[in-house]
């Protein structure tokens, strides 16, 4: 495990964007695993800026996103498909056919999860997976559990996750209660994993996840075993280690 300490959110975002841009430059047709939420937005903005300056070319890049809410179609402004288009895809020269997000409106959960795993396999796996860190240690929507999940699956969101996400919806009852998410096994199979974490509110879970025991009750703790894992965090998030 490698830890990169950043001064603040902006510095963290630039450091992470450096890692991703180097991956794209070294392997133009690489497979990027992407995340949503507030943590990676700054990274995406930096990548957009470098693309507009002609420093990076996404024309051959392929992407797979971690997760999607069950019940939201791609045009819903709270769907993760919409999030990715709004915050990255619509602003760079990536081929839309090369971007992949689970289909939240497929009622066949087993079929959708199998389809998504097949997409990842067809690409030869993920070269670099970007992650955020949930307040309870979840990665993707892999919530605390009794065992580590292997592949894409449908998950019931915990009350803590629902509360953390309700700020994005008009009413708490509008927050979806289920999501499709890549499994821990899918994430661990990525050749490289980079996590972005910011703010003092994440300091305790950073300490627990990366300096505590490896346990499915803290899903991110499994990353201690990844062969190429980098944590990029600001000073506030690292304040307890």
C-alpha positions as CSV (number, residue, x, y, z in Angstrom):
1,X,0.0,0.0,0.0
2,X,1.2,3.4,-1.0
3,X,-0.1,6.6,0.7
4,X,0.1,10.0,-1.0
5,X,-0.5,12.9,1.4
6,X,-2.1,16.0,-0.2
7,X,-2.5,19.4,1.3
8,X,-6.1,19.8,0.5
9,X,-8.9,18.6,-1.8
10,X,-7.6,20.4,-4.8
11,X,-4.1,19.0,-4.4
12,X,-5.5,15.5,-3.8
13,X,-7.5,15.8,-7.0
14,X,-4.5,16.9,-9.1
15,X,-2.3,14.1,-7.7
16,X,-5.0,11.5,-8.6
17,X,-5.5,13.0,-12.0
18,X,-1.7,12.7,-12.6
19,X,-1.9,9.0,-11.9
20,X,-4.9,8.4,-14.2
21,X,-3.4,10.6,-17.0
22,X,-0.2,8.6,-16.8
23,X,-2.1,5.4,-17.2
24,X,-3.9,6.7,-20.3
25,X,-0.7,8.0,-21.9
26,X,1.1,4.7,-21.3
27,X,-1.8,2.6,-22.5
28,X,-4.2,4.6,-24.7
29,X,-6.7,1.8,-24.9
30,X,-6.7,1.1,-21.1
31,X,-9.7,0.1,-19.1
32,X,-10.6,2.6,-16.3
33,X,-12.9,1.7,-13.5
34,X,-14.6,4.8,-12.4
35,X,-16.4,6.0,-9.3
36,X,-19.1,8.6,-8.5
37,X,-19.8,10.8,-5.5
38,X,-18.2,14.1,-4.4
39,X,-14.7,12.7,-3.9
40,X,-13.6,12.2,-7.5
41,X,-15.3,15.3,-9.0
42,X,-12.1,17.4,-8.6
43,X,-10.1,14.7,-10.3
44,X,-12.5,14.6,-13.3
45,X,-12.4,18.4,-13.6
46,X,-8.6,18.3,-13.7
47,X,-8.7,15.6,-16.4
48,X,-11.1,17.7,-18.4
49,X,-8.8,20.7,-18.1
50,X,-5.8,18.7,-19.4
51,X,-7.9,17.2,-22.2
52,X,-8.9,20.7,-23.3
53,X,-5.2,21.8,-23.3
54,X,-4.4,18.8,-25.5
55,X,-2.4,17.0,-22.9
56,X,-4.5,13.8,-22.8
57,X,-6.5,11.8,-25.4
58,X,-9.4,9.6,-24.3
59,X,-10.4,8.4,-27.8
60,X,-9.4,4.8,-27.2
61,X,-10.1,4.6,-23.4
62,X,-12.8,2.2,-22.2
63,X,-14.5,2.6,-18.9
64,X,-16.6,0.6,-16.4
65,X,-18.4,2.2,-13.5
66,X,-18.6,0.7,-10.1
67,X,-22.3,0.9,-9.6
68,X,-25.8,2.3,-10.3
69,X,-29.0,2.8,-8.4
70,X,-31.7,0.2,-9.0
71,X,-34.8,1.9,-10.4
72,X,-33.2,4.9,-12.0
73,X,-32.8,5.1,-15.8
74,X,-29.8,6.7,-17.5
75,X,-31.6,10.0,-18.1
76,X,-32.5,10.5,-14.4
77,X,-30.4,13.3,-13.0
78,X,-29.6,11.3,-9.9
79,X,-28.4,8.2,-11.8
80,X,-24.7,7.5,-11.9
81,X,-24.9,7.3,-15.7
82,X,-26.1,10.9,-15.7
83,X,-23.4,11.8,-13.2
84,X,-20.6,10.5,-15.3
85,X,-21.9,12.2,-18.5
86,X,-22.3,15.5,-16.6
87,X,-19.0,15.4,-14.8
88,X,-16.7,13.7,-17.3
89,X,-17.9,12.0,-20.5
90,X,-19.6,14.9,-22.1
91,X,-16.5,17.0,-21.8
92,X,-13.8,14.7,-23.3
93,X,-13.4,12.8,-26.5
94,X,-14.3,9.4,-25.2
95,X,-16.5,7.2,-27.4
96,X,-19.9,6.7,-25.6
97,X,-19.9,3.1,-26.9
98,X,-16.8,2.5,-24.8
99,X,-18.4,3.6,-21.5
100,X,-20.3,1.2,-19.3
101,X,-22.6,1.6,-16.3
102,X,-24.9,-1.0,-14.9
103,X,-28.5,-0.7,-16.1
104,X,-30.5,0.4,-13.2
105,X,-33.9,-0.4,-14.8
106,X,-33.2,-4.0,-15.7
107,X,-35.6,-5.9,-13.5
108,X,-33.6,-9.1,-13.9
109,X,-31.1,-8.5,-11.2
110,X,-29.2,-11.8,-11.8
111,X,-29.1,-11.3,-15.5
112,X,-27.9,-7.7,-15.2
113,X,-25.1,-8.6,-12.8
114,X,-24.0,-11.5,-15.1
115,X,-24.1,-9.2,-18.1
116,X,-21.9,-6.6,-16.4
117,X,-19.4,-9.1,-15.2
118,X,-19.2,-10.4,-18.8
119,X,-18.5,-6.8,-20.0
120,X,-15.6,-6.5,-17.6
121,X,-14.2,-9.9,-18.7
122,X,-14.6,-9.0,-22.4
123,X,-12.3,-6.0,-21.9
124,X,-9.6,-8.2,-20.3
125,X,-10.2,-6.7,-16.8
126,X,-9.6,-3.3,-15.3
127,X,-6.2,-1.6,-15.6
128,X,-6.9,1.1,-13.0
129,X,-9.8,1.3,-10.6
130,X,-10.7,4.6,-9.0
131,X,-12.5,4.5,-5.6
132,X,-13.9,6.7,-3.0
133,X,-14.4,5.6,0.6
134,X,-17.8,5.4,2.3
135,X,-18.3,6.6,5.9
136,X,-18.8,3.0,7.0
137,X,-15.9,1.7,4.9
138,X,-17.9,0.7,1.9
139,X,-16.3,0.7,-1.6
140,X,-18.7,0.9,-4.5
141,X,-21.9,-0.1,-2.8
142,X,-20.3,-3.1,-1.0
143,X,-21.7,-2.5,2.4
144,X,-20.4,-4.0,5.7
145,X,-21.2,-7.7,5.6
146,X,-20.3,-11.1,7.0
147,X,-18.2,-12.0,3.9
148,X,-16.5,-10.3,0.9
149,X,-18.6,-10.3,-2.3
150,X,-17.0,-11.7,-5.4
151,X,-18.9,-10.3,-8.4
152,X,-21.4,-7.7,-9.5
153,X,-24.6,-8.1,-7.4
154,X,-27.7,-6.3,-6.2
155,X,-27.3,-4.9,-2.7
156,X,-29.6,-3.3,-0.1
157,X,-28.2,0.0,1.0
158,X,-27.7,0.5,4.7
159,X,-29.4,3.3,6.6
160,X,-26.0,5.1,6.9
161,X,-25.5,5.1,3.1
162,X,-29.1,6.3,2.6
163,X,-28.6,9.1,5.0
164,X,-25.3,10.1,3.4
165,X,-26.9,10.2,-0.1
166,X,-30.2,11.9,0.8
167,X,-28.7,15.4,0.2
168,X,-28.8,14.7,-3.5
169,X,-32.5,14.0,-3.6
170,X,-35.5,16.3,-2.9
171,X,-36.9,13.9,-0.3
172,X,-35.4,11.1,1.7
173,X,-38.0,8.7,0.5
174,X,-36.8,9.4,-3.1
175,X,-33.4,7.8,-2.3
176,X,-33.2,4.3,-3.9
177,X,-32.9,1.5,-1.4
178,X,-31.0,-0.9,-3.8
179,X,-28.1,-0.7,-6.2
180,X,-26.1,-2.8,-8.6
181,X,-22.5,-2.8,-7.7
182,X,-19.2,-4.5,-8.7
183,X,-18.1,-7.0,-6.1
184,X,-15.1,-6.9,-4.0
185,X,-13.6,-9.6,-6.2
186,X,-14.0,-7.4,-9.3
187,X,-12.3,-4.5,-7.5
188,X,-9.4,-6.7,-6.2
189,X,-8.9,-8.1,-9.7
190,X,-8.1,-4.6,-11.1
191,X,-4.4,-4.4,-11.9
192,X,-4.1,-1.1,-10.0
193,X,-6.4,0.6,-7.5
194,X,-6.4,4.3,-6.5
195,X,-8.6,5.7,-3.7
196,X,-9.4,9.4,-3.1
197,X,-10.4,10.5,0.4
198,X,-10.9,14.0,1.7
199,X,-11.9,15.7,4.9
200,X,-11.7,15.1,8.7
201,X,-15.0,13.3,8.6
202,X,-13.3,10.4,6.9
203,X,-10.2,10.3,9.3
204,X,-11.5,7.6,11.6
205,X,-12.6,5.2,8.8
206,X,-9.3,5.7,7.1
207,X,-7.5,4.6,10.2
208,X,-9.9,1.7,10.7
209,X,-9.8,0.5,7.1
210,X,-6.0,0.7,6.5
211,X,-4.5,0.4,10.0
212,X,-6.9,-2.1,11.5
213,X,-7.9,-5.7,10.9
214,X,-9.0,-7.0,7.5
215,X,-12.7,-7.7,7.8
216,X,-15.8,-7.7,5.7
217,X,-17.4,-5.5,8.3
218,X,-15.0,-2.8,6.9
219,X,-15.1,-3.6,3.2
220,X,-12.2,-1.3,2.2
221,X,-9.9,-3.1,4.6
222,X,-9.4,-5.8,2.0
223,X,-7.4,-3.3,-0.1
224,X,-4.5,-3.8,2.4
225,X,-3.9,-7.0,0.4
226,X,-4.0,-5.5,-3.1
227,X,-0.7,-5.8,-5.0
228,X,-0.9,-2.2,-6.2
229,X,-3.0,0.0,-4.1
230,X,-2.5,3.8,-3.7
231,X,-4.4,5.9,-1.2
232,X,-4.5,9.6,-2.1
233,X,-5.8,11.6,0.8
234,X,-5.6,15.1,2.2
235,X,-4.1,16.0,5.5
236,X,-7.4,16.1,7.2
237,X,-8.4,12.6,6.2
238,X,-5.0,11.4,7.3
239,X,-5.1,13.2,10.6
240,X,-5.5,10.1,12.8
241,X,-2.6,8.1,11.3
